[in-house]
Amino acid sequence: MALIVGSHAVPAHDMRNMPGMPGMHAGASGEETCVDLSLKCASVATPFLDAHGKLWLAWSAGGAVSIASSVDGGRHFSDPIVVGRYGSRLDAGVEAHPQLAVDEKGRMVVAYSVFKDENWNARVWVATSADGRAFSAPHPISHDAASQRFPVLAFGRDGTLFAAWIDKRTVARASQHGLVQPGAAIAYAWSRDAGATFSGEAIGEDHTCECCRLDAAIDGAGHPVVLFRKIYGVDERDHAVLTFSQDHAPLPARRVAVDHWHIEGCPHHGPALAVSADGAWHAAWMTGGEARQGLFYARSTDEGRSFSAPQPVGDAERQAGRPSLLARGRSVWLAWKEFDGERILARVRHSSDGGRTWSPDRTIGTVQGYADRPLLVGDGERVYLSWLTREHGYRLIELDAS
């Protein structure tokens, strides 16, 4: 079973997280009653390991964004702090994880989006904390009247916070002049006080997909990089990277791969990005294009000016998708999700040479019913798979490089 969005089939195991689908918070029998704010009822969860090895987890459940910490690998959590309550207006779909960033001083920033109307127009809200014990009242990242969704956050080495999001202001302006502009744009801003205020807000790239999450990383020179699905021509939606100059000016976007995916709609499927210590950029994405179909990986060693030939990842027949990437030194990890018709699989592969070669694919876990996408997270020594499922709850699974 699949839901058709535009011309893209969304797998049945992802349907429960699509915004606006009535009852889609429910999974197998009995899950319909799980509507409180607790982690056990969460639809999506985002992990972060701080400099002391403490796990922080932000999640969406019961129309609220909450956060808690764990010092024993996710087996037990502190009493959760509710960052904001929004009911059915909270954007908690499969692509809309709350974003969590922590700097070297322990200052925390949480960002997420909340719908303003029935047309998927939203506003991105930000809450901050000096130490994770209490959070500020959420404030909007932008005061523009158009829509903002799918934020990403990244702290630079100098402590400056970079934020980017999908933004509809250029679409709104075109509509005011009687023009129809497909998709959306990428807006960005900077904060020098750990998210309390933002400045330099601008549009970095126009003509992007409107419902595919972004991913972001900091490159070897300390500049942010954003991986996104760009609209080429009328309806060709392939991935590109956007980066910035030393003075924070956006540089021309560069195409990751020419997939030629012509689709009159949004695939609801975002990419993954990581930058390794040697400066290589690592990208993973799903496509249904004329050139290739499925989940793919590529790397760039020249700051995004060119990428290697896309390598297939996982089993396309099992709907491989929802990728996550993590780079530590020359070690690169790639995780993703598959569905064999009955069970959802969390799969991983590992590279010890910066993405040149990869280990055989491994299944780390299988579940029935609802499962969030598996996310990679690490500290200075260890790498983990963070996975939220209705069957097993939340798990932080340590990975080895075998």
N, C-alpha and C positions, 0 to 999 in steps of 0.2 A: 504494500500500500504506500502511496506517495501523494503528497500535496503538490499541485502544480503552481509555481509562483513565476509569472511570466512564462517562459518556456523551459524553466528548470524544475526538475523533480526533486523535492526535498524529501529525504528518506523518512520513513514512518517513525524511526526511533528519534528523530530530531523534531517531530511535529509538536510535541508537548511543550516545547520552549518557544514556539513562535508567538510573538505578541498578537493579541486580539483573537486567538483561537479559544473559543469558550471551553472551559473545563480542561484546558491542556496542561494545567499544573498537575493533573491527575495522571497516574500511571496504571499499574496493575490494580487488581481488586483491593479495596481498602485504602488506596492512596488518596482518594478523593477528600478524605477528612484531614489530610496533612496540610493545614493552611496557617499555622502559627508562624512566629518569627524565628524559630529555632533553626539550628543548622540541619537537623534531621528533616526539615521541610524545605530546605534550600533547593533552588533550581540551578544556580550557578555559584561558584566559589573561586576566589582568587587568592593564591598564597604568596607570601614573601618571607624569606629567611633573613633576619637582620644580622648585624655584625657580631652579635653574641650567640648566634645559632638559634635564637627564639623564633618560632613559627608564628606568623601573623596571618589571619585568614579573614577576608572580607566576603560576605555572601548576601544574596538576595533571597528573601523568604517572606511570605505573608504581606507583600507590598512594602517591605522595609529593607534598608541596607544596614547590616550589623557587622561588627568586627570583634574578634577575640584573639587571644594568644595561647600558645601551648609550649611547654618546655620539655615535653616527652614525646615529640614526634607526632602530635595530633591525636594521641590516645585520650587526653583530657584537655579541656580548654578552660580558660578563665571565664568569669561571668561576662557575657557579651555586652557590648555597648551599642545601642541603637543610634546610628548616625542620622537617619532620617526616615520618616514614615510617609508613604504616599498612596497606599492602597493599590487599586488596579492601574493607577497611572505610572507606576514604576516600570521602567524599561528593563525587563528581566528575561528577555529572549535569549536564545542560544548564542547569539553573537554579542550580547550586551552584558558581559561581566563587569561588576564594579572594578575600577582600576585602583591599585594600591602601590604607592611608592614610599620608600623610606631612605633618608639620607644618612651619611656617616655619623651625624649627631643624634640620630634616632628620631628626627622630626618626620611625621607621617602625613601623607596626603591621600585622600580617597576621592575619586571622581566617578560620577555615574549620570545617567540621563533619566528624565521624567517627562512623560508625554503631556503636552498642553491641550491636545484636541484629539479628535477621532481620525485625523489624517496622518498620524505618525509624526507630526511636528513635536519636537521636544526641546528641553533646555538641559544643558549640562550643569550639574551642581558639584561644588567642591567643599569638602570639610577638612580641617587640619587639626593636628595634635602635636604638642611638644614632646610627648613621651608615650602615647598610646593609652594613657589613663583617662583622658577626657578629650572630647572633640569640640571644635568650634561649631556654631550654628552654620549649616550649609549656606553657601553663597554662590550665585551664578558665575560661571567662568567668563561669560560674555553677556552684555546687555543688548545685543542686537536682537531685534524682534523676530527674526527668522528662526529656523530650527537648527539645533545642535544635537548631535548624537555620537556615540561610539568614541569617547575620549581615550587617549593614550597619554601616559606620563613617563618621563625619564629624567632623573637627576644627572647632571653633568659632573665632571670631576671637580669643577670649581664651586659646586653647590647650587648652581642655577638650575631651576626646574623648567623643563620644556614640556609643553602640552600641545596636543593637536587633536582635532576632531572633525567629523563630517558636518558640513555647514551648508545651509540652504539660502544664504543671503543673495548670492548671484542669481539663483533660480527665481527668487522673489522679485528682484529688480527686473529681470527679463519679462516676468509675467506682467509687471506694471506697464511695460511698453508693448503689451500684446504679443509677446514672443513666448514660445515654448522651449525651454531648455531642459534636456534630460539630465537625470542624475543630480549631483550636488558638487561641492567643492571641499577642499581641505583648508581649514583655518588653523592658525597656530598662535601661541602667545608664550611669554616667558615670565617667570617669577623669581625674584631674588630674595623672597622671604618665605620660602617653603610653602607656597600656595596661598598665602594670606591675601596677596594682591597679584594681579597680572598686568603686563604692559606689552606694547609692541604688537598688539593683535592685528592680524592681516590674513589675507587669502594667499596661500602658498601655491595652490594648484587648483584649477577649475576643471569641470567635466570629469568627475569621479563617480564611482558607483555610490548609491545613496544608502544601501542597507548592508554593506559588507564592512565588518570591523577593520580597523587599521592595526598595524603593529609598528613599534618603534624601538630603536636602540641608539646608543651613543657610539660613534666610530672612533678609530684610533687617534684622530686629531681632536676629539672632544666635541664633534659636531653631531647633532641629531640626524638620524636617518628614519624615514617613514616609508613603509611598504604598503601599497594600496592598489585597489582595482580601478584602473583608469578607463574612461570611455574614449575610444579612438573612432573617429568618423561618426557615423550615425548610431551604431548599436554594437560595436565591437568592444568587449570588456576584458582586457588583459591587464596583467600586473606591471607596475612601475615603481621606481624608488625616487624619493624626493629627499634632497639633503640641502645643507645651508652653508653659506660662506662664513668667514671669520667674523664678519660684522652682522651675522644673523639674517642675511638676505637669502631667500630661497633660490636655489639653482634650478636650471631646467630639468624636468623629470626625465628619467631614462627607463626604457622598457626592459623588463626582466626577460620576457620570452614572447615570441610572436605566436600565440596560440590560435588566433583568429576565432575567438568565441563570440559569435553573433547571437545576441539574446535581447529580446525586447522586454526586459524586466531585470530585477536584481537577483543574483544567485544566492543571497543570504549566506555567504561563505567567505570568510576572511582568511588572510595568509598568516605566516609566521616569519619572524626575522631575528637574527642574532649576528653579533660581530665578535670574532675570536681575537685572541691576543696578537696574532700575526697580522691583523688588519683586514682579514678576509670577511666579506659579507656573505651570510648564508640566508637563503630564502626558500620557503616551501609554500605551495599554493595548490588549490584545486581548480581544474578547468574542464569545460566540456566543449572545447574548441574543435575546429576543423583539423588543426595540426596535431593535436593530442588530446586525450581525455583521461581524467583521473587525477591523482595526487602526484606532484613533482617537486624535485629539489634542484637548486642550482647555486653556484657560488661565484663571487666576484673578487678578484685580487687587485682591481684597479679602481676602487672606490665607486663601483656601480657603473662605470663607463661601458663595461661589457660583462656578460655572465656566461658561465659554462653551459654546455648543452644540457637541457633539462633531463634529469634522471627520474624514471618512474619510481614511486614509493608505494609499497603495500599492494593490495589486491583490489584492482578497479572493480572487479565483479562483486566485491564485498563493500563497495561504496567507501573506499578509503578516503578519509578527509579529516577536517578539524585539526590541523597540524599545530605542533608546539616545538620550538627550537631553543636550545641552551648551549652556549659556548663557554668553556672554562679552559684557558690556555690553548693548547692544540686539540683538546678534546671537544667534540661536538656531539650533541644528542638530538635526536629527532623522534618525537612521539606523535601518534595519531590514533584515530578511531576507525574501527571497521564493524560491519554488521553482517553476520553469516546467515541471516534469515530467522534466527531464533535468539541469538545472544549477541551482545555488544562486546567487542574486544578492544582492549587498550594495547597498542603495539609500539615497540621502540626499536631503533637501530642506533649504533654508536660508531663514531669515527675517531681514531686516535691520531690522524694526520691532517687535521684541519678540513675535513670534508672531501679529501681526494678519494679515499676508499672507505667502505662501510662494512660493519659486521653483518651477519645474517639477521633478518628480522626476528623479533621475539614477541610472544604474547605475554604480557605482564599480568593481565587479569581479564576475566570474563564475567558478565552479569546479564541478568534478564531484567526487563523493565527499563525505567529511565536511567540515563547516565549522562552526566556533564562531559564535556570534552576533557581528556587528560592533559594536564599542564606540567611542564618541567620546571623545577625550581632547585636551586643549589646554594650552598655556602662556599667557603673557601676550600673545603675538602671533599664534600660529598654531594651527590646529585640524587634527586628524588623525583618520583612521579606523584603528583597531587591529583587525586581522583575522587570525585563526589558521585555516588550512585545511590539510588533508592534501596537497592538490595543490601548493600554493605555499609551504607553511610559514608563518612569521610575517611579516606586513608591517605597516608603519606608513606610511599613505598620506596625504600632505598634501592638504588640501581647500582649494579657493578658493570664493569667494562668488558665482561667476557663475551 
